[in-house]
Amino acid sequence: MRITGGTLKGRITETPNGKMAIRPAMDKMRESVFNIIGSKLEGKSFLDLFSGSGTIALEAVSHGATQVSLCEMDRSKAKIVFKNVAMSEEVGVRIECHFMAVELYLKRCKTQFDYVFLDPPFPYKYRKDLLQTISERKLINENGNVIIHYPKEDPLPDSIGDLERIDHRIYGRSLVDFYTFKNLTNN
């Protein structure tokens, strides 16, 4: 896979083998998501959940995020993930890596982020629960966004907990939704 924009544009990342298959986020979808965020990512914090290879976290760094964390359940991918995310240090950012179930990470997390990106495996059935947890634990800052990539066969509601969908994009069979706190969209 390749980094689609920013300071690391064109750099190639490796895709690890592992117990769980990697379903790389499509280049066009990734590029579009980061174009939508645009310069708002400069100096912000970013969490990449269901990280796989770490490419989304690297995209965030490449587009200016300065505090970046990722979470991947499959520890067998760690060697490749660490190899990939090492390139972030070239631009002065160290990506914090966690290898555990995303559900457990969210329950333990004490950090708020400006952006949280979720790309669970398409068969995953607990997307709403994850969004509810992010809402309840207030894991995004007041003006933060949660971005989720999922299959169109498994639609998500307009609101979950205190989160409200503010944007919806279609990429073939894939959908990407952007959520933020409800009270901000009513002002």
Contact map, one row per residue, 1 for C-alpha under 8 A:
1110000000011110000000010010000000000000000000000000001000000000000000000000000000000000000000000000000000000000000000000000000000000000000000000000000000000000000000000000000000000000000
1111000011111000000000000010000000000000000000000000001000000000000000000000000000000000000000000000000000000000000000000000000000000000000000000000000000000000000000000000000000000000000
1111100111111000000000000000000000000000000000000000001001100100000000000000000000000000000000000000000000000000000000000000000000000000000000000000000000000000000000000000000000000000000
0111110011000000000000000010011000000000000000000000000000100000000000000000000000000000000000000000000000000000000000000000000000000000000000000000000000000000000000000000000000000000000
0011111111000000000000000000001000000000000000000000000000100110000000000000000000000000000000000000000000000000000000000000000000000000000000000000000000000000000000000000000000000000000
0001111110000000000000000000000000000000000000000000000000100111000000000000000000000000000000000000000000000000000000000000000000000000000000000000000000000000000000000000000000000000000
0000111110000000000000000000000000000000000000000000000000000110000000000000000000000000001000000000000000000000000000000000000000000000000000000000000000000000000000000000000000000000000
0010111111100000000000000000000000000000000000000000000000100100000000000000000000000000000000000000000000000000000000000000000000000000000000000000000000000000000000000000000000000000000
0111111111100000000000000000000000000000000000000000000000000100000000000000000000000000000000000000000000000000000000000000000000000000000000000000000000000000000000000000000000000000000
0111100111110000000000000000000000000000000000000000000000000000000000000000000000000000000000000000000000000000000000000000000000000000000000000000000000000000000000000000000000000000000
0110000111111000000000000000000000000000000000000000000000000000000000000000000000000000000000000000000000000000000000000000000000000000000000000000000000000000000000000000000000000000000
1110000001111100000000000000000000000000000000000000000000000000000000000000000000000000000000000000000000000000000000000000000000000000000000000000000000000000000000000000000000000000000
1110000000111110000000000000000000000000000000000000101000000000000000000000000000010000000000000000000000000000000000000000000000000000000000000000000000000000000000000000000000000000000
1000000000011111000000000000000000000000000000000000100000000000000000000000000100010000000000000000000000000000000000000000000000000000000000000000000000000000000000000000000000000000000
1000000000001111100001000000000000000000000000000001100000000000000000000000000100000000000000000000000000000000000000000000000000000000000000000000000000000000000000000000000000000000000
0000000000000111110001000000000000000000000000000001100000000000000000000000100110000000000000000000000000000000000000000000000000000000000000000000000000000000000000000000000000000000000
0000000000000011111111000000000000000000000000000000000000000000000000000001100000000000000000000000000000000000000000000000000000000000000000000000000000000000000000000000000000000000000
0000000000000001111111000000000000000000000000000000000000000000000000000101100000000000000000000000000000000000000000000000000000000000000000000000000000000000000000000000000000000000000
0000000000000000111110000000000000000000000000000000000000000000000000000101000000000000000000000000000000000000000000000000000000000000000000000000000000000000000000000000000000000000000
0000000000000000111111000000000000000000000000000000000000000000000000000100000000000000000000000000000000000000000000000000000000000000000000000000000000000000000000000000000000000000000
0000000000000000111111100000000000000000000000000000000000000000000000000000000000000000000000000000000000000000000000000000000000000000000000000000000000000000000000000000000000000000000
0000000000000011110111110000000000000000000000000001100000000000000000000000000000000000000000000000000000000000000000000000000000000000000000000000000000000000000000000000000000000000000
0000000000000000000011111000000000000000000000000001000000000000000000000000000000000000000000000000000000000000000000001000000000000000000000000000000000000000000000000000000000000000000
1000000000000000000001111100000000000000000000000001000000000000000000000000000000000000000000000000000000000000000000000000000000000000000000000000000000000000000000000000000000000000000
0000000000000000000000111110110000000000000000000000000000000000000000000000000000000000000000000000000000000000000000100000000000000000000000000000000000000000000000000000000000000000000
0000000000000000000000011111110000000000000000000000000000000000000000000000000000000000000000000000000000000000000000000000000000000000000000000000000000000000000000000000000000000000000
1101000000000000000000001111111000000000000000000000000000000000000000000000000000000000000000000000000000000000000000000000000000000000000000000000000000000000000000000000000000000000000
0000000000000000000000000111111100000000000000000000000000000000000000000000000000000000000000000000000000000000000000000000000000000000000000000000000000000000000000000000000000000000000
0000000000000000000000001111111110000000000000000000000000000000000000000000000000000000000000000000000000000000000000000000000000000000000000000000000000000000000000000010000000000000000
0001000000000000000000001111111111000000000000000000000100000000000000000000000000000000000000000000000000000000000000000000000000000000000000000000000000000000000000000000000000000000000
0001100000000000000000000011111111100000000000000000000000000000000000000000000000000000000000000000000000000000000000000000000000000000000000000000000000000000000000000000000000000000000
0000000000000000000000000001111111110000000000000000000000000000000000000000000000000000000000000000000000000000000000000000000000000000000000000000000000000000000000000000000000000000000
0000000000000000000000000000111111111000000000000000000000000000000000000000000000000000000000000000000000000000000000000000000000000000000000000000000000000000000000000000000000000000000
0000000000000000000000000000011111111100000000000000000000110010000000000000000000000000000000000000000000000000000000000000000000000000000000000000000000000000000000000000000000000000000
0000000000000000000000000000001111111100000000000000000000000000000000000000000000000000000000000000000000000000000000000000000000000000000000000000000000000000000000000000000000000000000
0000000000000000000000000000000111111100000000000000000000000000000000000000000000000000000000000000000000000000000000000000000000000000000000000000000000000000000000000000000000000000000
0000000000000000000000000000000011111111100000000000000000000000000000000000000000000000000000000000000000000000000000000000000000000000000000000000000000000000000000000000000000000000000
0000000000000000000000000000000001111111100000000000000000000010000000000000000000000000000000000000000000000000000000000000000000000000000000000000000000000000000000000000000000000000000
0000000000000000000000000000000000001111110000000000000000000011000000000000000000000000000000000000000000000000000000000000000000000000000000000000000000000000000000000000000000000000000
0000000000000000000000000000000000001111110100000000000000000000000000000000000000000000000000000000000000000000000000000000000000000000000000000000000000000000000000000000000000000000000
0000000000000000000000000000000000001111111110000000000000010011100000000000000000000000000000000000000000000000000000000000000000000000000000000000000000000000000000000000000000000000000
0000000000000000000000000000000000000011111100000000000000000011110000000000000000000000000000000000000000000000000000000000000000000000000000000000000000000000000000000000000000000000000
0000000000000000000000000000000000000000111110000000000000000001111000000000000000000000000000000000000000000000000000000000000000000000000000000000000000000000000000000000000000000000000
0000000000000000000000000000000000000001111111000000000000000001111000000000000000000000000000000000000000000000111000000000000000000000000000000000000000000000000000000000000000000000000
0000000000000000000000000000000000000000101111100000000000000000111100000000000000000000000000000000000000000000111000000000000000000000000000000000000000000000000000000000000000000000000
0000000000000000000000000000000000000000000111110000000010010000101110000000000000000000000000000000000000000000111110000000000000000000000000000000000000000000000000000000000000000000000
0000000000000000000000000000000000000000000011111000000010000000000111100000000000000000000000000000000000000000101110000000000000000000000000000000000000000000000000000000000000000000000
0000000000000000000000000000000000000000000001111110010110000000000111100000000000000000000000000000000000000000000111000000000000000000000000000000000000000000000000000000000000000000000
0000000000000000000000000000000000000000000000111110000000000000000001110000000000000000000000000000010000000000000111110000000000000000000000000000000000000000000000000000000000000000000
0000000000000000000000000000000000000000000000011111000000000000000001111000000000000000000000000000010000000000000001111000000000000000000000000000000000000000000000000000000000000000000
0000000000000000000000000000000000000000000000011111111110000000000001110000000000000000000000000000000000000000000000100000000000000000000000000000000000000000000000000000000000000000000
0000000000000011000001110000000000000000000000000111111000000000000000010000100010000000000000000000000000000000000000000000000000000000000000000000000000000000000000000000000000000000000
0000000000001111000001000000000000000000000000000011111000000000000000000000100110010000000000000000000000000000000000000000000000000000000000000000000000000000000000000000000000000000000
0000000000000000000000000000000000000000000000010011111111000000000001000000000010011000000000000000000000000000000000000000000000000000000000000000000000000000000000000000000000000000000
1110000000001000000000000000000000000000000000000011111111100000000000000000000000011000000000000000000000000000000000000000000000000000000000000000000000000000000000000000000000000000000
0000000000000000000000000000010000000000000000010010011111110000000000000000000000000000000000000000000000000000000000000000000000000000000000000000000000000000000000000000000000000000000
0000000000000000000000000000000000000000000001110010011111111000000111000000000000001000000000100000000000000000000000000000000000000000000000000000000000000000000000000000000000000000000
0010000000000000000000000000000000000000000000000000011111111100000000000000000000001001000000000000000000000000000000000000000000000000000000000000000000000000000000000000000000000000000
0011110100000000000000000000000001000000000000000000001111111110000000000000000000000000000000000000000000000000000000000000000000000000000000000000000000000000000000000000000000000000000
0000000000000000000000000000000001000000100001000000000111111111100100000000000000000000000000000000000000000000000000000000000000000000000000000000000000000000000000000000000000000000000
0000000000000000000000000000000000000000000000000000000011111111110100000000000000000001000010000000000000000000000000000000000000000000000000000000000000000000000000000000000000000000000
0010111110000000000000000000000000000000000000000000000001111111100000000000000000000001000000000000000000000000000000000000000000000000000000000000000000000000000000000000000000000000000
0000111000000000000000000000000001000110110000000000000000111111100000000000000000000000000000000000000000000000000000000000000000000000000000000000000000000000000000000000000000000000000
0000010000000000000000000000000000000010111100000000000000011111110000000000000000000000000000000000000000000000000000000000000000000000000000000000000000000000000000000000000000000000000
0000000000000000000000000000000000000000111111000000000000011111111100000000000000000000000000000000000000000000000000000000000000000000000000000000000000000000000000000000000000000000000
0000000000000000000000000000000000000000011110000000000000001001111100000000000000000000000010000000000000000000000000000000000000000000000000000000000000000000000000000000000000000000000
0000000000000000000000000000000000000000001111000000000000000000111110000000000000000000000011100000000000000000000000000000000000000000000000000000000000000000000000000000000000000000000
0000000000000000000000000000000000000000000011110000000010011000111111000000000000000000000011110000000000000000000000000000000000000000000000000000000000000000000000000000000000000000000
0000000000000000000000000000000000000000000001110000000010000000001111100000000000000000000000111100000000000000000000000000000000000000000000000000000000000000000000000000000000000000000
0000000000000000000000000000000000000000000000111110010010000000000111110000000000000000000000111100000000000000000000000000000000000000000000000000000000000000000000000000000000000000000
0000000000000000000000000000000000000000000000111110000000000000000011111000000000000000000000001111110010000000000000000000000000000000000000000000000000000000000000000000000000000000000
0000000000000000000000000000000000000000000000001111000000000000000001111110000000000000000000001111110000000000000000000000000000000000000000000000000000000000000000000000000000000000000
0000000000000000000000000000000000000000000000000100000000000000000000111110000000000000000000000011110000000000000000000000000000000000000000000000000000000000000000000000000000000000000
0000000000000000011100000000000000000000000000000000000000000000000000011111110000000000000000000011000000000000000000000000000000000000000000000000000000000000000000000000000000000000000
0000000000000000000000000000000000000000000000000000000000000000000000011111110000000000000000000011000000000000000000000000000000000000000000000000000000000000000000000000000000000000000
0000000000000000111000000000000000000000000000000000000000000000000000000111111000000000000000000000000000000000000000000000000000000000000000000000000000000000000000000000000000000000000
0000000000000001110000000000000000000000000000000001100000000000000000000111111110000000000000000000000000000000000000000000000000000000000000000000000000000000000000000000000000000000000
0000000000000000000000000000000000000000000000000000000000000000000000000111111111000000000000000010000000000000000000000000000000000000000000000000000000000000000000000000000000000000000
0000000000000000000000000000000000000000000000000000000000000000000000000001111111100000000000000000000000000000000000000000000000000000000000000000000000000000000000000000000000000000000
0000000000000111000000000000000000000000000000000000100000000000000000000000111111110000000000000000000000000000000000000000000000000000000000000000000000000000000000000000000000000000000
0000000000000001000000000000000000000000000000000001110000000000000000000000111111111000000000000000000000000000000000000000000000000000000000000000000000000000000000000000000000000000000
0000000000000000000000000000000000000000000000000000000000000000000000000000011111111100000000001000000000000000000000000000000000000000000000000000000000000000000000000000000000000000000
0000000000000000000000000000000000000000000000000000000000000000000000000000001111111110000000000000000000000000000000000000000000000000000000000000000000000000000000000000000000000000000
0000000000001100000000000000000000000000000000000000111000000000000000000000000111111110000000000000000000000000000000000000000000000000000000000000000000000000000000000000000000000000000
0000000000000000000000000000000000000000000000000000011011000000000000000000000011111111100001100000000000000000000000000000000000000000000000000000000000000000000000000000000000000000000
0000000000000000000000000000000000000000000000000000000000000000000000000000000001111111110001100000000000000000000000000000000000000000000000000000000000000000000000000000000000000000000
0000000000000000000000000000000000000000000000000000000000000000000000000000000000111111111000000000000000000000000000000000000000000000000000000000000000000000000000000000000000000000000
0000000000000000000000000000000000000000000000000000000001001100000000000000000000001111111111100000000000000000000000000000000000000000000000000000000000000000000000000000000000000000000
0000000000000000000000000000000000000000000000000000000000000000000000000000000000001111111111000000000000000000000000000000000000000000000000000000000000000000000000000000000000000000000
0000000000000000000000000000000000000000000000000000000000000000000000000000000000000111111110000000000000000000000000000000000000000000000000000000000000000000000000000000000000000000000
0000001000000000000000000000000000000000000000000000000000000000000000000000000000000011111110000000000000000000000000000000000000000000000000000000000000000000000000000000000000000000000
0000000000000000000000000000000000000000000000000000000000000000000000000000000000000001111111000000000000000000000000000000000000000000000000000000000000000000000000000000000000000000000
0000000000000000000000000000000000000000000000000000000000001000011100000000000000000001111111100000000000000000000000000000000000000000000000000000000000000000000000000000000000000000000
0000000000000000000000000000000000000000000000000000000000000000001100000000000000001101100111110000000000000000000000000000000000000000000000000000000000000000000000000000000000000000000
0000000000000000000000000000000000000000000000000000000010000000001111000000000000001101000011111000000000000000000000000000000000000000000000000000000000000000000000000000000000000000000
0000000000000000000000000000000000000000000000000000000000000000000111000000000000000000000001111100000000000000000000000000000000000000000000000000000000000000000000000000000000000000000
0000000000000000000000000000000000000000000000000000000000000000000011110000000001000000000000111110000000000000000000000000000000000000000000000000000000000000000000000000000000000000000
0000000000000000000000000000000000000000000000000000000000000000000011110000000000000000000000011111000010000000000000000000000000000000000000000000000000000000000000000000000000000000000
0000000000000000000000000000000000000000000000000000000000000000000000111110010000000000000000001111100000000000000000000000000000000000000000000000000000000000000000000000000000000000000
0000000000000000000000000000000000000000000000000000000000000000000000111110000000000000000000000111110110000000000000000000000000000000000000000000000000000000000000000000000000000000000
0000000000000000000000000000000000000000000000000000000000000000000000111000000000000000000000000011111110000000000000000000000000000000000000000000000000000000000000000000000000000000000
0000000000000000000000000000000000000000000000001100000000000000000000111000000000000000000000000001111111000000000000000000000000000000000000000000000000000000000000000000000000000000000
0000000000000000000000000000000000000000000000000000000000000000000000000000000000000000000000000000111111100000000000000000000001000000000000000000000000000000000000000000000000000000000
0000000000000000000000000000000000000000000000000000000000000000000000000000000000000000000000000001111111110000000000000000000000000000000000000000000000000000000000000000000000000000000
0000000000000000000000000000000000000000000000000000000000000000000000100000000000000000000000000101111111111000000000000000000000000000000000000000000000000000000000000000000000000000000
0000000000000000000000000000000000000000000000000000000000000000000000000000000000000000000000000000011111111000000000000000000000001100000000000000000000000000000000000000000000000000000
0000000000000000000000000000000000000000000000000000000000000000000000000000000000000000000000000000001111111000000000000000000000001000100000000000000000000000000000000000000000000000000
0000000000000000000000000000000000000000000000000000000000000000000000000000000000000000000000000000000111111100000000000000000000000000000000000000000000000000000000000000000000000000000
0000000000000000000000000000000000000000000000000000000000000000000000000000000000000000000000000000000011111110000000000000000000000000001000000000000000000000000000000000000000000000000
0000000000000000000000000000000000000000000000000000000000000000000000000000000000000000000000000000000000011111000000000000000000000000001000000000000000000000000000000000000000000000000
0000000000000000000000000000000000000000000000000000000000000000000000000000000000000000000000000000000000001111100000000000000000000000001000000000000000000000000000000000000000000000000
0000000000000000000000000000000000000000000000000000000000000000000000000000000000000000000000000000000000000111110000000000000000000000011110000000000000000000000000000000000000000000000
0000000000000000000000000000000000000000000111100000000000000000000000000000000000000000000000000000000000000011111100000000000000000000001110010000000000000000000000000000000000000000000
0000000000000000000000000000000000000000000111000000000000000000000000000000000000000000000000000000000000000001111100000000000000000000000110111000000000000000000000000000000000000000000
0000000000000000000000000000000000000000000111100000000000000000000000000000000000000000000000000000000000000000111110000000000000000000000100011110000000000000000000000000000000000000000
0000000000000000000000000000000000000000000001111000000000000000000000000000000000000000000000000000000000000000111111000000000000000000000100001110000000000000000000000000000000000000000
0000000000000000000000000000000000000000000001111000000000000000000000000000000000000000000000000000000000000000001111100000000000000000000000000111000000000000000000000000000000000000000
0000000000000000000000000000000000000000000000011100000000000000000000000000000000000000000000000000000000000000000111110000000000000000000000000111100000000000000000000000000000000000000
0000000000000000000000001000000000000000000000001110000000000000000000000000000000000000000000000000000000000000000011111000000000000000000000000001110000000000000000000000000000000000000
0000000000000000000000000000000000000000000000001100000000000000000000000000000000000000000000000000000000000000000001111101001000000000000000000000110000000000000000000000000000000000000
0000000000000000000000100000000000000000000000000100000000000000000000000000000000000000000000000000000000000000000000111111000000000000000000000000000000000000000000000000000000000000000
0000000000000000000000000000000000000000000000000000000000000000000000000000000000000000000000000000000000000000000000011111000000000000000000000000011000000000000000000000000000000000000
0000000000000000000000000000000000000000000000000000000000000000000000000000000000000000000000000000000000000000000000001111100000000000000000000000000000000000000000000000000000000000000
0000000000000000000000000000000000000000000000000000000000000000000000000000000000000000000000000000000000000000000000011111111000000000000000000000000000000000000000000000000000000000000
0000000000000000000000000000000000000000000000000000000000000000000000000000000000000000000000000000000000000000000000000011111000000000000000000000000000000000000000000000000000000000000
0000000000000000000000000000000000000000000000000000000000000000000000000000000000000000000000000000000000000000000000000001111111000000000000000000000000000000000000000000000000000000000
0000000000000000000000000000000000000000000000000000000000000000000000000000000000000000000000000000000000000000000000010001111111100000000000000000000000000000000000000000000000000000000
0000000000000000000000000000000000000000000000000000000000000000000000000000000000000000000000000000000000000000000000000000011111110000000000000000000000010001000000000000000000000000000
0000000000000000000000000000000000000000000000000000000000000000000000000000000000000000000000000000000000000000000000000000011111111000000000000000000000000000000000000000000000000000000
0000000000000000000000000000000000000000000000000000000000000000000000000000000000000000000000000000001000000000000000000000011111111100000000000000000000000000000000000000000000000000000
0000000000000000000000000000000000000000000000000000000000000000000000000000000000000000000000000000000000000000000000000000001111111110000000000000000000000001101000000000000000000000000
0000000000000000000000000000000000000000000000000000000000000000000000000000000000000000000000000000000000000000000000000000000111111111000000000000000000000001100000000000000000000000000
0000000000000000000000000000000000000000000000000000000000000000000000000000000000000000000000000000000001100000000000000000000011111111100000000000000000000000000000000000000000000000000
0000000000000000000000000000000000000000000000000000000000000000000000000000000000000000000000000000000001000000000000000000000001111111111100000000000000000000000000000000000000000000000
0000000000000000000000000000000000000000000000000000000000000000000000000000000000000000000000000000000000000000000000000000000000111111111100000000000000000001111000000000000000001000000
0000000000000000000000000000000000000000000000000000000000000000000000000000000000000000000000000000000000000000000000000000000000011111111000000000000000000000110000000000000000000000000
0000000000000000000000000000000000000000000000000000000000000000000000000000000000000000000000000000000000100000000000000000000000001111111000000000000000000000000000000000000000000000000
0000000000000000000000000000000000000000000000000000000000000000000000000000000000000000000000000000000000000001000000000000000000000111111110000000000000000000000000000000000000000000000
0000000000000000000000000000000000000000000000000000000000000000000000000000000000000000000000000000000000001111100000000000000000000111111110000000000000000000000000000000000000000000000
0000000000000000000000000000000000000000000000000000000000000000000000000000000000000000000000000000000000000001111100000000000000000110011111111100000000000000000000000000000000000000000
0000000000000000000000000000000000000000000000000000000000000000000000000000000000000000000000000000000000000001110000000000000000000000011111110000000000000000000000000000000000000000000
0000000000000000000000000000000000000000000000000000000000000000000000000000000000000000000000000000000000000000000000000000000000000000000111110000000000000000000000000000000000001000000
0000000000000000000000000000000000000000000000000000000000000000000000000000000000000000000000000000000000000000010000000000000000000000000111111000000000000000000000000000000000011001000
0000000000000000000000000000000000000000000000000000000000000000000000000000000000000000000000000000000000000000111000000000000000000000000111111100000000000000000000000000000000011000000
0000000000000000000000000000000000000000000000000000000000000000000000000000000000000000000000000000000000000000011100000000000000000000000100111110000000000000000000000000000001110000000
0000000000000000000000000000000000000000000000000000000000000000000000000000000000000000000000000000000000000000001111000000000000000000000100011111000000000000000000000000000001110000000
0000000000000000000000000000000000000000000000000000000000000000000000000000000000000000000000000000000000000000001111000000000000000000000000001111100000000000000000000000000111100000000
0000000000000000000000000000000000000000000000000000000000000000000000000000000000000000000000000000000000000000000011100000000000000000000000000111110000000000000000000000000111000000000
0000000000000000000000000000000000000000000000000000000000000000000000000000000000000000000000000000000000000000000001110000000000000000000000000011111000000000000000000000011110000000000
0000000000000000000000000000000000000000000000000000000000000000000000000000000000000000000000000000000000000000000000110100000000000000000000000001111101000000000000000000011100000000000
0000000000000000000000000000000000000000000000000000000000000000000000000000000000000000000000000000000000000000000000000100000000000000000000000000111111100000000000000000111000000000000
0000000000000000000000000000000000000000000000000000000000000000000000000000000000000000000000000000000000000000000000000000000000000000000000000000011111100000000000000000111000000000000
0000000000000000000000000000000000000000000000000000000000000000000000000000000000000000000000000000000000000000000000000000000000000000000000000000001111100000000000000000000000000000000
0000000000000000000000000000000000000000000000000000000000000000000000000000000000000000000000000000000000000000000000000000000000000000000000000000011111110000000000000000000000000000000
0000000000000000000000000000000000000000000000000000000000000000000000000000000000000000000000000000000000000000000000000000000000000000000000000000001111111000000000000000000000000000000
0000000000000000000000000000000000000000000000000000000000000000000000000000000000000000000000000000000000000000000000000000000100000000000000000000000001111100000000000000000000000000000
0000000000000000000000000000000000000000000000000000000000000000000000000000000000000000000000000000000000000000000000000000000000000000000000000000000000111111000010000000000000000000000
0000000000000000000000000000000000000000000000000000000000000000000000000000000000000000000000000000000000000000000000000000000000000000000000000000000000011111000110000000000000000000000
0000000000000000000000000000000000000000000000000000000000000000000000000000000000000000000000000000000000000000000000000000000000000000000000000000000000001111111110000000000000000000000
0000000000000000000000000000000000000000000000000000000000000000000000000000000000000000000000000000000000000000000000000000000100110010000000000000000000001111111100000000000000000000000
0000000000000000000000000000000000000000000000000000000000000000000000000000000000000000000000000000000000000000000000000000000000110011000000000000000000000011111000000000000000000000000
0000000000000000000000000000000000000000000000000000000000000000000000000000000000000000000000000000000000000000000000000000000000000011000000000000000000000011111100000000000000001100000
0000000000000000000000000000000000000000000000000000000000000000000000000000000000000000000000000000000000000000000000000000000000100010000000000000000000000011111110000000000000111100000
0000000000000000000000000000000000000000000000000000000000000000000000000000000000000000000000000000000000000000000000000000000000000000000000000000000000000111011111000000000000111100100
0000000000000000000000000000000000000000000000000000000000000000000000000000000000000000000000000000000000000000000000000000000000000000000000000000000000001110001111110000000011110000000
0000000000000000000000000000000000000000000000000000000000000000000000000000000000000000000000000000000000000000000000000000000000000000000000000000000000000000000111110000000011110000100
0000000000000000000000000000000000000000000000000000000000000000000000000000000000000000000000000000000000000000000000000000000000000000000000000000000000000000000011111000000011100000000
0000000000000000000000000000000000000000000000000000000000000000000000000000000000000000000000000000000000000000000000000000000000000000000000000000000000000000000011111100001111000000000
0000000000000000000000000000000000000000000000000000000000000000000000000000000000000000000000000000000000000000000000000000000000000000000000000000000000000000000000111110001110000000000
0000000000000000000000000000000000000000000000000000000000000000000000000000000000000000000000000000000000000000000000000000000000000000000000000000000000000000000000011111111100000000000
0000000000000000000000000000100000000000000000000000000000000000000000000000000000000000000000000000000000000000000000000000000000000000000000000000000000000000000000001111111100000000000
0000000000000000000000000000000000000000000000000000000000000000000000000000000000000000000000000000000000000000000000000000000000000000000000000000000000000000000000000111111000000000000
0000000000000000000000000000000000000000000000000000000000000000000000000000000000000000000000000000000000000000000000000000000000000000000000000000001100000000000000000111111000000000000
0000000000000000000000000000000000000000000000000000000000000000000000000000000000000000000000000000000000000000000000000000000000000000000000000000111100000000000000000111111100000000000
0000000000000000000000000000000000000000000000000000000000000000000000000000000000000000000000000000000000000000000000000000000000000000000000000000111100000000000000011111111110000000000
0000000000000000000000000000000000000000000000000000000000000000000000000000000000000000000000000000000000000000000000000000000000000000000000000011110000000000000000011110011111000000000
0000000000000000000000000000000000000000000000000000000000000000000000000000000000000000000000000000000000000000000000000000000000000000000000000011100000000000000011111000001111100000000
0000000000000000000000000000000000000000000000000000000000000000000000000000000000000000000000000000000000000000000000000000000000000000000000001111000000000000000011110000000111110000000
0000000000000000000000000000000000000000000000000000000000000000000000000000000000000000000000000000000000000000000000000000000000000000000000001110000000000000001111100000000011111000000
0000000000000000000000000000000000000000000000000000000000000000000000000000000000000000000000000000000000000000000000000000000000000000000000111100000000000000001111000000000001111101100
0000000000000000000000000000000000000000000000000000000000000000000000000000000000000000000000000000000000000000000000000000000000000010000001110000000000000000011100000000000000111111100
0000000000000000000000000000000000000000000000000000000000000000000000000000000000000000000000000000000000000000000000000000000000000000000000000000000000000000011100000000000000011111110
0000000000000000000000000000000000000000000000000000000000000000000000000000000000000000000000000000000000000000000000000000000000000000000000000000000000000000000000000000000000001111111
0000000000000000000000000000000000000000000000000000000000000000000000000000000000000000000000000000000000000000000000000000000000000000000000100000000000000000000000000000000000011111111
0000000000000000000000000000000000000000000000000000000000000000000000000000000000000000000000000000000000000000000000000000000000000000000000000000000000000000000101000000000000011111111
0000000000000000000000000000000000000000000000000000000000000000000000000000000000000000000000000000000000000000000000000000000000000000000000000000000000000000000000000000000000000111111
0000000000000000000000000000000000000000000000000000000000000000000000000000000000000000000000000000000000000000000000000000000000000000000000000000000000000000000000000000000000000011111
